[in-house]
Amino acid sequence: MGYRCFELEIDKGVAHLQLSRPDELNTLCREFWTELPEIVGRLDHEGSARVIVISSTGRHFTAGLDLGLLAGSSVDGETEVGRARANLRSLVLHLQETFSCFERARMPVIAAIQGGCVGGGVDLITACDMRYCSEDAFFCVQEINIGITADVGTLQRLPKIVPDGVARELAYTGRRMPAARAREIGLVNEVYPSQEAMLVGVMEIAHEIAERSPLAVWGSKEMLNYSRDHSVAESLNFIATWQSGMFQPQDVLEAFQARQEKRAPVFEDLPLRRKEF
């Protein structure tokens, strides 16, 4: 299936999803907001991909929202003002869902960032499990610079990743944060000298994850996301419930047997995600 904004390749359990509009600085155009959740939803449903890597092409990861969408987003004059504003709220919730799909996906999502990661790009990467970048990368909560409060996830997720004061500085000033500073505060796990080196390094990590039990990785992701938003006591209760149903000995036996035989373990893919009866 062809997409306007993305190229997708799957190799040995790793789905590589690339933003593919470099001449337009990979701005987040109208099609982006439907294509991304469609692709991630399909990968999650099928279960054969064990990791998703999202990277980009050209000079910048993304320059953020296509500003042409703002010009066409006015709700004034559409209908009675209360109904129009309620409709606008529904639109914002729809845009938020585009990135929230990363968190609900059963497999980890890794962002590989080069050049500018601006505005909606920060919304995107903060919804990912892990982030890596090249030395030329920079990060900017651009919304404040054009008179908007960021509303698609940055202000909710960024303070869970970096110190609260740093998140507020970025949100209030719209300053650019360079790669070295992003590594220092934990926004990214590692900084690579070039985009090429970054992709090699990120793919090594992705394939290492893909060799692990996909059920155990899924459980780990569920627990980490839950623990981020709940108390220790609640999270311990949740993992106990999860393990009572999800822990199965087959993957454990395969892991030990593979180690004894000095080979890579072979685990069953996740089943199709059931969405209806």
Buried (B, 14 or more C-beta within 10 A) or exposed (E): EEBEBBEBEBEEBBBBBBBBBBEBBBBBBEBBBBBBBBBBBEBBBBBEBBBBBBBBBBBBBBBBBBEEBEEEEEBEEEEEEEEBEEEBEEEEEEBBBBBBBBBBBBBBBBBBBBBBBBBBBBBBBBBBBBBBBBBBBBBBBBBBEEEEEBBBBBBBBBBEBBEEEBBEBBBEEBBBBBBEBBBBBEBBBBBBEEBEEBBEBBBEBBBEBBBBBBBBBBBBBBBEEBBEEEEEEEBEEBBEEBEEEEEEEEBEEBBEEBEEEEEEBEBEEBEEEEEEE
